[in-house]
């Protein structure tokens, strides 16, 4: 497959256009999705829009313009907590949230557990790809906000953590 990359700087957009001539379309789609997810995760601002097509191989990632970035940004992480105030670990992308590493296994965390920054608290499945969800604050889990196997939205609260 050949892919053309067009970076439209004045429109804050990256477009990938392929010829659809893939030897293994399923593997190409999986690789494409991984690349887009990684790109979205590593940028300073989350994308405003991600558009994927499959057999024609078109991917478009668009970020808000600088002047719109403040007004269109997703909810910011919770403010520095006061004593007894919980912070929330949020979904880094849209997908299905799983509390356990595999069916029948104990959950990564439960109410009352202590978590450290970077500790896995669940798994997010996006198009058959599993990505760990990690705690971004240390403390005690005070509430699980999403059921196992539930669909979640970008920046949706998953668990509440009372900072240590």
NUSENU-305186 format. One record per atom (N, C-alpha, C): x, y, z. Coordinates in steps of 0.05 Angstrom, whole numbers, plus 5000, padded with zeros to 4 digits. Layout:
XYZ/...
END
This chain:
501749775000/500050005000/501850255000/501050454985/502450704986/500750905000/501951085015/500451275030/501651555025/499951745021/500852025017/500152175042/501952335053/501552485077/501352785069/499152915076/498853195071/498553335097/500353515104/500153675128/499253955121/496854025130/495754285123/496054455148/498354585151/499054725175/497054945182/496155095162/494455315169/491655215178/491054955173/488454855181/488854655204/491254625215/491754445237/490754165231/491454055208/490353805199/492553635187/492453375192/494153185178/492252985164/492852935139/491152745123/492952535111/492252285114/493652055101/491751945081/492651915056/490951805035/492451575023/491151335023/492451095012/491051014986/492350824972/491150734947/489350494951/489150394975/487350164980/488449894971/490949894960/492149644950/493749514972/492449404992/493849285014/493948985011/496248865018/496548575017/494848455039/494848575063/493248475085/491648715097/489248765088/487748995096/487149005126/486848775139/486248775168/488748855183/491048755176/493548835189/494149135184/493649225160/494149505153/492249685170/489749605173/487849765188/488749775218/489549545228/490449535256/492849715261/494849705242/497149875244/496450165242/494650225224/493750505221/492350605246/490650445258/489250525282/491250565305/493250385308/495250425329/496750685325/497450745300/498950995294/497251235302/494751235294/493051465300/492651495330/492151265344/491851275373/494351385387/496651295378/499251385390/499651685384/499051775360/499252055353/497452225371/494952135374/493052285391/494052295420/495252085430/496252075457/498652245462/500352285442/502852425447/502852725441/500552825432/500453115426/499753265451/500453525452/499853685475/496853745477/495553765455/492653815455/491253575442/488953495453/487553265440/486453355413/486153165395/484953235369/482053325372/481253495354/478353585354/476753365339/478053245320/476553045303/478552845292/477752595292/479252375279/477252235260/478052205235/476352075215/477951845203/476951605202/478251375190/476451255169/477651155147/476250995128/477850745125/476650535115/478150275115/479350205088/477750105070/478849995045/480050215027/479050455028/480250675012/482550795027/483050715052/485250805069/485451105071/483651235083/483751525088/483651575118/485551715129/485551795157/485952095158/484352215175/484552505178/484552575208/486452715218/486652795245/486653105245/484853225260/484653515260/484653615289/486253825293/486453955319/485054225318/484054325341/482854595341/485054805335/484255015322/486055235317/486855355344/489255485345/490255605370/488255775385/486855945371/484956125384/482555975395/481955725384/479755565394/480555375415/483155335419/484155125437/483155155465/483055405475/482155445503/479155385506/477555465487/474655435490/473755155482/475155005464/474254745455/475654515469/477454575488/478954355501/477154185518/477853925521/476353755539/476753845568/475253735586/475553815614/478353775623/479453975637/482153965647/482253765671/484553655677/484753485700/483753645725/482853495744/481653635768/483753825780/482754035792/484454235805/485954105828/488154225837/489554115860/487554065883/487553825894/485453755913/485853885940/483553935952/483654025980/483553765996/484053786023/483953546039/481353396036/481453136031/479052976028/477652996001/478753145982/477453175956/478652965937/476952835922/477852625904/478652745877/480552615864/481252665836/480252435820/480052465794/478952255777/480952175755/481251915752/482651805729/480651795707/481351905684/479551935661/480351765638/478451695621/479051535597/480651695577/482951595568/484651735549/483551745521/481451575515/480251565489/477651415491/476151415470/473551265469/474150965466/472650805480/473050515478/471350365498/472050115503/470749945523/472549905546/471649965570/473349955594/473049685608/475349565614/475349315629/476949345654/475849255676/477049285703/479149075708/479048845693/480848615698/482648565674/484948445678/486748385655/485548175636/483748005646/482447805629/479947715643/478047595628/475547505641/476047305664/474747355686/474947175709/477247255728/479047425720/481247515737/480347735756/481647765779/480847985797/481448255783/479848455791/480248725779/483048835787/483949025770/486449165776/486349305802/484149445808/483849595833/480949565843/480649595869/477949595881/477849825901/475449895910/475150115929/476750045954/478250235963/479950195987/482850145980/483450055956/486150005947/487750265945/490350245949/492150465946/493450435918/493550655903/494750655876/497050855875/498950795858/501250965853/500951085825/502351305820/502351425793/503551215774/502151175751/503050985731/502050705735/500750645757/499650375763/497250325745/497150095732/494750025716/492250015733/490050135724/487550125738/485349985721/486049935695/484149805677/485349785649/483749685631/484549665603/482349785586/483149925565/481350045546/481649905519/479449785509/479549645484/478449835462/480049875442/479350045419/479949885394/477849815379/478149665354/479949415358/479449265378/480849005384/483649055394/484449295400/487049355411/486749425440/488249305458/488149355486/490249545495/489449755509/491349955520/490949985550/493049975565/492750015594/491850295601/490250315622/489550575633/490950595660/492550805664/494150825688/493351055705/493751025731/493151235750/494951475745/493851715746/495551955743/495852105769/494951985790/495252095817/495451865837/497051905858/497351705879/495251745900/494251535912/492351555934/490751305937/488351345950/486551125956/484151135938/483450905926/481050895909/478550915926/476951115921/474551165937/471951095922/472051075895/469751005880/470450895852/469150685843/469350595816/466850695801/467350855781/465150995768/464050865742/465450655732/464650525707/464650225712/462550105702/462249805704/464249675685/464949425692/466649265675/465249215648/466749265626/465649215599/463949435589/463849665603/462149885594/463550055573/462050165554/463250355535/463750625549/465950745542/466651005555/467351215533/466951465540/467651685522/470351805530/471451955512/473952095517/473652275541/475552255560/475652415585/473452355605/471952125601/469952045621/471351955646/470252025669/471351935695/471051635698/473251505706/473251215709/473251135739/475151245754/475251195783/475851455797/475151465823/475751695840/477951615859/479951785862/482251725879/482551955898/482651895924/483252095945/486252115947/487452345940/490352365940/491652295967/493952185965/495452105989/496552346004/
END
